[in-house]
Amino acid sequence: MITRDMTLTCDVLVVGAGPGGSSAAGAAAEAGAHTIMIEKKSRIGVPVQCGEGIGAYLIPFLPFPIPPEQLIWTLNEIAFWADGVTTARSGKLWTTHLLNRAAFDAWLARRAEEKGAQVLRDAELIELTIKTGYTVTSATVKTPEGVREIAPRVLIAADGVDATVLRLLGFKPDKQTTCGKVLSYEMANLQLRNPHSFQVFLGDFAPGVYAYILPRSRTTANVGVGTIVPERKLRECYDTFMDLPPVSAQVSTGTIVQDKSGWAPIRSFTEQWVYDNVLLVGDAANQNFKPFVEGIIPTIIGGDLAGKTAADFIHGLGSLAAYPARVQATIGSLYAESDRLIPLLYELSTSRDPRDHVLRLCLFANIISLKQFEHLRRADTDYATITTIVERWNRSTFRQPVADLIERLGFLYLRLKRR
Ligand SMILES: Cc1cc2nc3c(=O)[nH]c(=O)nc-3n(C[C@H](O)[C@H](O)[C@H](O)COP(=O)(O)OP(=O)(O)OC[C@H]3O[C@@H](n4cnc5c(N)ncnc54)[C@H](O)[C@@H]3O)c2cc1C
């Protein structure tokens, strides 16, 4: 609707057309709210800043199905490497599907349009008019045709790690202290050890987080390294990683096709997901699961619930304050597990002790629990004992099936609880 002073009005304004924004816009529009989504880029989804992997274990939690053609490649194991010590986990819960994020984000935005949302590309939020507290009454948007005002009743901030909305609300989101910096390239002509294996590497070269090879086909992969230590030079970390014998054996023939680097949230920018009539979604709200910092599916879930909550509010059916509880009821236990890892990631980020790297391998592969991890560290367990834990696990014929069964039952419980 255009008012006399040429201000567009709407029920819900979504800022950012990543997975969070498009899911929010789709859900709000589908529920009958007049919804506008603005995206500063002219082409949604480009440039890609992602490893493009989604864990199959999260797919049952999605609010709508992803068409099979969006899943371009499947990895049926996660192989872990730390200081030459290796293990692998396979099965449904450890399966990863690869997306083409450019195509995926474009599909999600089209889906939102089909649900009735109006999508404005090349439209950048540059200013907010705030009444009292954090209540946004109008958004100033820069478009190729000029600057225009949009007056929403609810604003959904799905603008990623740059967090423009938070900034305009007066917060000071600092990527250096809250996010991991990831250098990631799509590479071609690789000689992959196993093109259906997601390879995770732990060591000094990826302080606090990890390095990865995420195959997208037999010979191509996203190859990346992350750090949460601002002082560490990421390029040096990347070069050290590329020189590791198990890595260089696969990448030495490779060529870089595309830069997909970016920032991934580890700590939250702010304490809350709701500020008066503003809901935060996706990276702006730190909606991802550690230790792998998987953001795509949690962001879609968060976006969808934010959109539904906003529409309920518009129709007088509920309060915006209900949004965090709705996320909590859907995937809250996964966030609880994930949040427990955050202090640990920072604590270990400056450790150069190989024992810590192998212990992290045990934890990431779910060979040991967080409690066992903390106990082994407190007890100053020697390197040989830690590597023996991995060797015993690798050799055992019963530990892995038992762990698989327990993990499956855990997820089944979570899904049933959600219903
Ligand atoms: C290198 C890297 C690898 C990753 N790998 C994985 C992975 O393998 N699997 C996984 O699940 N997650 C991964 N992630 C995380 C995942 O990419 C994010 O969690 C996810 O993209 C978050 O979605 P979002 O919608 O919140 O934000 P984004 O996808 O960042 O979308 C935000 C959108 O808002 C737009 N925007 C910003 N400011 C404005 C403004 N002022 N006005 C209008 N529009 C604006 C941006 O242009 C952008 O399109 C990775 C992240 C990085 C950096």
The ligand as an SDF file (V2000), in Angstrom:
LIG
                    3D

 53 58  0  0  0  0  0  0  0  0999 V2000
   32.6180  -19.4800    5.0060 C   0  0  0  0  0  0  0  0  0  0  0  0
   31.3400  -19.9400    5.6490 C   0  0  0  0  0  0  0  0  0  0  0  0
   30.9770  -21.2720    5.5690 C   0  0  0  0  0  0  0  0  0  0  0  0
   29.7660  -21.7040    6.0990 C   0  0  0  0  0  0  0  0  0  0  0  0
   29.4080  -23.0000    5.8960 N   0  0  0  0  0  0  0  0  0  0  0  0
   28.2090  -23.4280    6.3360 C   0  0  0  0  0  0  0  0  0  0  0  0
   27.7820  -24.7460    6.0500 C   0  0  0  0  0  0  0  0  0  0  0  0
   28.4680  -25.5260    5.3730 O   0  0  0  0  0  0  0  0  0  0  0  0
   26.5730  -25.1300    6.5160 N   0  0  0  0  0  0  0  0  0  0  0  0
   25.7620  -24.2980    7.2450 C   0  0  0  0  0  0  0  0  0  0  0  0
   24.6670  -24.7180    7.6590 O   0  0  0  0  0  0  0  0  0  0  0  0
   26.1440  -23.0260    7.5140 N   0  0  0  0  0  0  0  0  0  0  0  0
   27.3390  -22.5730    7.0580 C   0  0  0  0  0  0  0  0  0  0  0  0
   27.7000  -21.2800    7.2830 N   0  0  0  0  0  0  0  0  0  0  0  0
   26.7540  -20.3790    7.9690 C   0  0  0  0  0  0  0  0  0  0  0  0
   25.5990  -19.9620    7.0260 C   0  0  0  0  0  0  0  0  0  0  0  0
   26.1020  -19.5370    5.7990 O   0  0  0  0  0  0  0  0  0  0  0  0
   24.8010  -18.8430    7.6830 C   0  0  0  0  0  0  0  0  0  0  0  0
   24.4650  -19.2300    8.9970 O   0  0  0  0  0  0  0  0  0  0  0  0
   23.5300  -18.5000    6.9000 C   0  0  0  0  0  0  0  0  0  0  0  0
   23.8180  -17.9910    5.6390 O   0  0  0  0  0  0  0  0  0  0  0  0
   22.7250  -17.4610    7.6760 C   0  0  0  0  0  0  0  0  0  0  0  0
   21.6320  -17.0230    6.9290 O   0  0  0  0  0  0  0  0  0  0  0  0
   21.0180  -15.5720    7.1630 P   0  0  0  0  0  0  0  0  0  0  0  0
   19.7820  -15.5330    6.3190 O   0  0  0  0  0  0  0  0  0  0  0  0
   20.9150  -15.2800    8.5900 O   0  0  0  0  0  0  0  0  0  0  0  0
   22.1320  -14.5590    6.6230 O   0  0  0  0  0  0  0  0  0  0  0  0
   22.7440  -14.3770    5.1800 P   0  0  0  0  0  0  0  0  0  0  0  0
   22.7230  -15.6280    4.4030 O   0  0  0  0  0  0  0  0  0  0  0  0
   24.0490  -13.7040    5.3910 O   0  0  0  0  0  0  0  0  0  0  0  0
   21.7510  -13.3630    4.4860 O   0  0  0  0  0  0  0  0  0  0  0  0
   21.6530  -12.0210    4.9170 C   0  0  0  0  0  0  0  0  0  0  0  0
   21.1750  -11.1880    3.7430 C   0  0  0  0  0  0  0  0  0  0  0  0
   20.9080   -9.8630    4.1910 O   0  0  0  0  0  0  0  0  0  0  0  0
   21.3210   -8.9590    3.2030 C   0  0  0  0  0  0  0  0  0  0  0  0
   21.5260   -7.6630    3.8490 N   0  0  0  0  0  0  0  0  0  0  0  0
   22.4830   -7.3320    4.7560 C   0  0  0  0  0  0  0  0  0  0  0  0
   22.3580   -6.0500    5.1130 N   0  0  0  0  0  0  0  0  0  0  0  0
   21.2910   -5.5500    4.4310 C   0  0  0  0  0  0  0  0  0  0  0  0
   20.6740   -4.2630    4.3670 C   0  0  0  0  0  0  0  0  0  0  0  0
   21.1510   -3.2290    5.0650 N   0  0  0  0  0  0  0  0  0  0  0  0
   19.6060   -4.0850    3.5420 N   0  0  0  0  0  0  0  0  0  0  0  0
   19.1440   -5.1250    2.8070 C   0  0  0  0  0  0  0  0  0  0  0  0
   19.6970   -6.3610    2.8090 N   0  0  0  0  0  0  0  0  0  0  0  0
   20.7540   -6.5730    3.6220 C   0  0  0  0  0  0  0  0  0  0  0  0
   22.6110   -9.5830    2.6830 C   0  0  0  0  0  0  0  0  0  0  0  0
   22.9600   -9.0810    1.4220 O   0  0  0  0  0  0  0  0  0  0  0  0
   22.2390  -11.0610    2.6530 C   0  0  0  0  0  0  0  0  0  0  0  0
   21.6940  -11.4480    1.4280 O   0  0  0  0  0  0  0  0  0  0  0  0
   28.9160  -20.8050    6.7790 C   0  0  0  0  0  0  0  0  0  0  0  0
   29.2910  -19.4620    6.9160 C   0  0  0  0  0  0  0  0  0  0  0  0
   30.4880  -19.0310    6.3500 C   0  0  0  0  0  0  0  0  0  0  0  0
   30.8700  -17.5960    6.4590 C   0  0  0  0  0  0  0  0  0  0  0  0
  1  2  1  0
  2  3  1  0
  2 52  2  0
  3  4  2  0
  4  5  1  0
  4 50  1  0
  5  6  2  0
  6  7  1  0
  6 13  1  0
  7  8  2  0
  7  9  1  0
  9 10  1  0
 10 11  2  0
 10 12  1  0
 12 13  2  0
 13 14  1  0
 14 15  1  0
 14 50  1  0
 15 16  1  0
 16 17  1  0
 16 18  1  0
 18 19  1  0
 18 20  1  0
 20 21  1  0
 20 22  1  0
 22 23  1  0
 23 24  1  0
 24 25  2  0
 24 26  1  0
 24 27  1  0
 27 28  1  0
 28 29  2  0
 28 30  1  0
 28 31  1  0
 31 32  1  0
 32 33  1  0
 33 34  1  0
 33 48  1  0
 34 35  1  0
 35 36  1  0
 35 46  1  0
 36 37  1  0
 36 45  1  0
 37 38  2  0
 38 39  1  0
 39 40  1  0
 39 45  2  0
 40 41  1  0
 40 42  2  0
 42 43  1  0
 43 44  2  0
 44 45  1  0
 46 47  1  0
 46 48  1  0
 48 49  1  0
 50 51  2  0
 51 52  1  0
 52 53  1  0
M  END
$$$$
